[in-house]
Amino acid sequence: MDLEMAQRLVDRRKAAGLSQEALAAQLGVSRQAVSKWERSESSPDTDNLIALAALYGVSLDELLYGEADSDADGTEDGSTGAEASDEAEEAEASAEFTDCSDKPLVDISLTRGIHVIDPNKGEEVHFGWSGIHVTNERKGEEIHVGPSGVHIDTLEDDGHSVHANADGTVVIDGEQFSSWKEAHDKLDHHGKHFHTKLGRAWNKLPFPALVALAYMALGIIYGAWPMGLFLVFLIPIYYALGDFIDRRRLSKLIDGVYPAAAITWFLYMWLCLEQPHPAWVILITIPIVKALMRWCRKQWKHRKQA
């Protein structure tokens, strides 16, 4: 989709007084899809184009190609002096927008509020009568503060959804709590929900502090300061085991244990045995294993949804 059509979609939406979130809700698509249309990264399909035209009260030709046809009709009637001038100004403004596409776009209106888009960073900020809405397309983050409460989404694979309601209740990842205190009691500071008492106790143990004490003991008693540094790699392994105990997710266990084990083995081969080659090959396998585990989680999620 070209930039001119993308800009028309932006203009039509703003003229209708709709935010990207509101438009997405009316069309039954994600806000990210609307954002990609308006940044010319993708095009609406036929059904969505028809729905957009009906929503804005225009024809498909007007939505796709602007108002060139009506301007042409006016030229035949000999009454397009001012219209041709307006069209030239619009084309100049469009060209200016294209040339300045690397700068944030700002729209200020008493009815629509303040709307700022930074295409390069994938960020969008809106201040209006409905509240404050902030999105970051690249990081997959979305925050809305309004009369209905606070809504936070981190849309990536391991992200969380948080919604504070006007009655004081809190919904985190679809689970409702009577208050922030109840949510705090049942979740850790990362928003992770514990399914078992053993899992909660495992993760609450200050294991990094114990590792630090063990390192000091090895250094003071045995003088093993360099070798003691390998204890640090026990920390991610410990918490990966805790997550597995609590959730029984083998892919997350492998995802957490394998990188730490691979790096530990490579450092041992390099620093202790002076054999960095071909031990470095193990490092290449880390992103492969992590990608494989992520794929397994997505496949499992799709299977559960089906």
Residue pairs with C-beta under 8 A, 6 or more apart in sequence:
1 37
1 40
1 42
1 43
2 40
3 40
3 94
3 97
3 98
3 101
4 66
4 94
5 40
5 64
6 37
6 38
6 39
6 40
7 94
7 97
8 63
8 66
9 37
9 38
9 52
9 63
10 38
12 52
12 56
12 58
12 63
13 20
13 23
13 34
13 38
14 107
14 109
14 112
14 115
15 56
16 23
16 55
16 56
17 111
17 112
18 26
19 126
19 128
19 130
19 133
20 31
20 34
20 35
20 38
20 124
20 135
21 31
21 133
21 144
23 34
23 55
24 30
24 31
24 33
24 34
26 51
26 55
27 34
27 48
27 51
27 52
27 55
29 48
31 135
31 142
32 137
32 155
33 42
35 124
35 135
35 137
36 42
37 43
37 44
39 119
44 52
49 60
49 63
49 64
50 60
52 63
53 59
53 60
53 62
53 63
56 63
61 69
62 69
62 70
71 80
71 83
71 84
71 87
74 80
74 83
75 84
97 105
101 119
102 119
102 120
104 116
104 117
104 118
105 116
105 117
105 118
105 119
106 114
106 115
106 116
107 114
107 115
107 116
108 114
108 115
109 115
112 128
113 126
113 127
113 128
113 129
114 125
114 126
114 127
114 128
115 124
115 125
115 126
115 127
115 128
116 124
116 125
116 126
117 123
117 124
118 124
121 136
121 138
122 136
122 137
122 138
122 139
123 134
123 135
123 136
123 137
124 133
124 134
124 135
124 136
124 137
125 132
125 133
125 134
126 132
126 133
126 134
130 146
130 147
131 144
131 145
131 146
131 147
131 148
132 143
132 144
132 145
132 146
133 142
133 143
133 144
133 145
133 146
134 141
134 142
134 143
134 144
135 141
135 142
135 143
136 142
139 154
139 156
140 154
140 155
140 156
140 159
141 153
141 154
141 155
141 159
142 151
142 152
142 153
142 154
142 155
143 150
143 151
143 152
143 153
144 150
144 151
144 152
145 151
147 166
148 165
148 166
149 163
149 164
149 165
149 166
150 162
150 163
150 164
151 161
151 162
151 163
151 164
152 160
152 161
152 162
152 163
153 159
153 160
153 161
153 162
154 160
154 161
157 294
157 297
157 298
160 172
160 173
160 191
161 171
161 172
161 173
161 174
162 170
162 171
162 172
162 191
163 170
163 171
163 172
164 170
164 180
165 171
168 178
168 179
169 176
169 177
169 178
169 179
170 176
170 177
170 179
170 180
170 182
170 183
171 177
172 183
172 187
172 191
172 193
173 191
173 193
175 193
177 183
177 186
186 193
186 194
187 193
187 194
188 194
188 203
188 204
192 203
194 200
194 203
194 246
195 246
195 247
196 245
196 246
198 245
198 246
199 242
199 243
199 245
199 246
199 247
200 246
202 241
202 242
202 245
202 246
203 239
203 242
203 243
203 246
207 234
207 235
207 238
207 239
208 235
211 231
211 232
211 234
211 235
214 228
214 231
215 228
215 229
215 231
215 232
218 224
218 225
218 227
218 228
218 231
219 225
219 228
226 271
227 272
230 264
230 267
230 268
233 260
233 261
233 263
233 264
236 256
236 257
236 259
236 260
237 256
237 257
237 260
237 261
239 256
240 252
240 253
240 255
240 256
240 257
240 260
241 253
241 257
243 249
243 252
243 253
243 256
244 250
244 252
244 253
249 297
251 293
251 294
251 296
251 297
251 300
252 293
252 297
254 289
254 293
255 289
255 290
255 293
255 294
258 286
258 289
258 290
259 286
259 289
259 290
262 282
262 283
262 285
262 286
263 283
263 286
265 279
265 282
266 276
266 279
266 280
266 282
266 283
269 275
269 276
269 279
270 276
270 279
